[in-house]
Amino acid sequence: MKFERINDKQIRCTLSSFDLSMRNLGPNDMVYGSSKVRGLFTEMMEKASQELGFEADGTPKMDRSRLDAFGAAVKEAPPSV
């Protein structure tokens, strides 16, 4: 798990496949609302507070991206209902 401060109100957290496997998660588990993902998100926010001094105001928003085979970020839209 790697953290990067973007600005005063935003951070980026990069998770590796190892990070996911250590938590018994796979890329397909990264679905909004999943109890496993909520637990991971809570852990991420706690670590961001410890490592960066980052405190979110209100309800944090999570955007999800993945790297393609060439290492380029691919933004993933939330599932439609």
Backbone bond lengths (Angstrom), bond angles and torsions (degrees), N, CA, C in turn:
res aa  C-N    CA-C-N  psi(-1)  N-CA   C-N-CA  omega(-1)  CA-C   N-CA-C  phi
1 M - - - 1.445 - - 1.527 107.10 -
2 K 1.316 115.23 123.00 1.465 120.94 -177.55 1.525 108.78 -123.86
3 F 1.336 116.00 132.85 1.460 121.35 -178.14 1.513 110.87 -112.34
4 E 1.341 115.09 145.94 1.457 122.07 177.08 1.528 107.21 -142.98
5 R 1.321 116.44 129.76 1.465 120.29 177.16 1.528 107.90 -83.33
6 I 1.311 116.76 125.44 1.463 122.29 178.01 1.526 109.26 -88.86
7 N 1.323 116.92 -48.03 1.462 123.30 174.48 1.518 107.55 -157.87
8 D 1.337 117.90 -168.11 1.464 120.40 -177.58 1.522 113.59 -63.20
9 K 1.325 116.81 -23.94 1.467 120.25 -175.03 1.524 114.14 -113.20
10 Q 1.337 117.62 -1.65 1.467 119.95 -176.57 1.525 111.43 -135.59
11 I 1.329 114.11 143.70 1.462 121.28 171.84 1.526 108.02 -131.75
12 R 1.305 115.75 163.19 1.462 121.38 173.15 1.527 106.54 -121.83
13 C 1.301 115.66 132.75 1.463 121.53 175.20 1.514 107.40 -119.10
14 T 1.327 115.50 125.26 1.462 120.64 178.67 1.518 108.56 -106.89
15 L 1.313 115.20 125.55 1.464 121.91 178.52 1.516 109.09 -109.45
16 S 1.306 116.14 134.48 1.464 120.64 176.29 1.525 109.55 -91.18
17 S 1.310 115.84 168.15 1.471 119.15 175.32 1.528 109.89 -61.63
18 F 1.334 117.41 -30.81 1.467 121.19 176.19 1.532 110.37 -65.11
19 D 1.342 117.00 -44.30 1.470 120.76 177.38 1.523 110.45 -56.06
20 L 1.331 115.84 -44.09 1.467 120.40 -179.37 1.527 111.01 -67.44
21 S 1.327 117.13 -44.70 1.465 119.66 -177.65 1.527 111.73 -65.62
22 M 1.341 117.51 -33.05 1.470 120.58 177.90 1.532 111.33 -66.21
23 R 1.299 117.27 -20.26 1.466 122.24 179.54 1.531 110.87 -107.23
24 N 1.321 115.03 11.79 1.469 121.21 178.71 1.532 111.54 60.40
25 L 1.341 115.79 38.87 1.460 122.67 178.72 1.520 109.69 -120.20
26 G 1.306 116.25 150.98 1.457 122.03 172.72 1.516 108.64 -124.16
27 P 1.332 117.26 170.74 1.471 119.85 -179.67 1.530 112.81 -54.96
28 N 1.313 117.84 -34.28 1.465 120.66 -178.70 1.525 112.65 -74.19
29 D 1.336 117.29 -15.22 1.462 120.53 177.10 1.520 112.26 -78.07
30 M 1.328 116.80 -12.83 1.458 120.90 -175.41 1.527 110.85 -78.43
31 V 1.315 114.79 59.28 1.462 122.16 -178.38 1.524 107.90 -106.84
32 Y 1.310 116.28 134.58 1.466 121.10 -179.93 1.525 110.34 -56.45
33 G 1.331 115.44 130.90 1.455 120.21 176.07 1.516 114.18 96.21
34 S 1.314 119.20 -13.60 1.465 122.29 179.30 1.524 109.30 -64.21
35 S 1.332 117.47 137.84 1.468 120.43 -179.15 1.528 111.27 -63.97
36 K 1.333 117.65 -34.87 1.471 120.64 177.12 1.524 110.50 -63.58
37 V 1.313 116.89 -42.45 1.457 121.07 -178.16 1.528 110.46 -71.01
38 R 1.325 117.68 -36.99 1.471 119.71 176.27 1.527 110.16 -61.25
39 G 1.331 117.03 -40.82 1.462 120.67 176.86 1.513 111.93 -63.28
40 L 1.327 116.42 -42.54 1.461 121.17 177.50 1.524 110.16 -63.59
41 F 1.325 117.37 -42.39 1.460 121.49 -179.64 1.531 110.41 -62.32
42 T 1.329 117.02 -41.63 1.466 121.17 176.93 1.521 110.27 -61.43
43 E 1.317 116.77 -45.11 1.468 121.18 177.60 1.531 110.62 -60.35
44 M 1.324 117.24 -43.28 1.465 121.41 179.50 1.527 111.05 -60.99
45 M 1.328 117.22 -43.90 1.458 120.70 -179.03 1.533 110.92 -65.94
46 E 1.332 117.44 -37.73 1.470 120.93 177.45 1.525 110.65 -65.15
47 K 1.328 116.80 -44.06 1.467 120.37 179.20 1.527 111.25 -67.48
48 A 1.336 117.50 -36.71 1.465 120.54 177.75 1.527 110.14 -63.68
49 S 1.312 116.25 -36.77 1.460 120.47 177.35 1.526 110.27 -65.42
50 Q 1.332 116.68 -44.58 1.468 121.38 -178.99 1.525 111.82 -68.27
51 E 1.320 117.19 -46.38 1.460 120.93 -172.89 1.525 114.24 -82.18
52 L 1.357 116.68 -35.49 1.463 120.13 -174.67 1.523 113.70 -115.25
53 G 1.339 116.72 -7.73 1.454 119.13 -173.68 1.516 111.71 69.95
54 F 1.334 117.22 23.75 1.463 122.22 -176.32 1.516 110.05 -86.26
55 E 1.327 116.09 128.73 1.463 122.79 175.10 1.521 107.54 -126.80
56 A 1.315 115.84 124.01 1.465 120.66 -179.18 1.521 110.41 -80.85
57 D 1.316 115.97 139.90 1.461 121.96 172.87 1.520 107.85 -92.43
58 G 1.316 117.20 129.04 1.462 120.11 178.33 1.522 111.65 72.17
59 T 1.303 115.86 -149.25 1.457 121.95 -178.90 1.519 109.66 -91.13
60 P 1.346 117.87 118.55 1.472 119.83 -179.81 1.526 111.35 -66.62
61 K 1.319 115.76 148.77 1.463 122.84 177.34 1.523 108.22 -106.63
62 M 1.308 116.40 137.60 1.459 120.55 179.55 1.516 109.40 -115.74
63 D 1.331 116.79 121.12 1.461 122.52 171.56 1.509 107.03 -103.35
64 R 1.284 116.05 146.20 1.447 120.88 -175.19 1.519 109.54 -120.22
65 S 1.323 115.55 133.15 1.462 122.13 175.97 1.523 107.72 -136.87
66 R 1.290 115.38 161.65 1.463 120.19 175.25 1.516 108.14 -136.28
67 L 1.331 116.04 162.79 1.458 120.44 176.61 1.517 108.86 -96.28
68 D 1.328 116.03 136.06 1.461 118.85 175.99 1.532 109.19 -82.61
69 A 1.309 117.23 -175.65 1.469 122.08 -176.63 1.521 113.10 -61.50
70 F 1.339 116.58 -19.87 1.462 120.95 -179.20 1.525 112.41 -99.38
71 G 1.346 117.29 2.72 1.453 121.31 178.75 1.518 114.24 86.07
72 A 1.323 117.24 9.47 1.463 120.75 178.96 1.528 109.44 -87.63
73 A 1.322 117.14 140.69 1.464 121.62 179.33 1.520 109.81 -72.39
74 V 1.320 115.54 134.54 1.459 122.64 177.52 1.516 106.53 -119.72
75 K 1.329 117.27 115.89 1.461 121.86 -179.52 1.517 108.13 -75.34
76 E 1.329 115.79 133.01 1.465 120.46 179.97 1.510 108.67 -109.63
77 A 1.313 115.99 129.91 1.461 121.19 177.76 1.521 109.51 -76.98
78 P 1.336 117.39 149.39 1.460 119.15 175.97 1.526 109.99 -63.51
79 P 1.330 116.73 153.37 1.466 118.41 -179.35 1.517 111.03 -62.56
80 S 1.326 116.93 141.41 1.465 120.12 178.22 1.515 109.06 -83.43
81 V 1.317 114.46 149.33 1.468 119.74 -177.38 1.493 110.77 -99.37
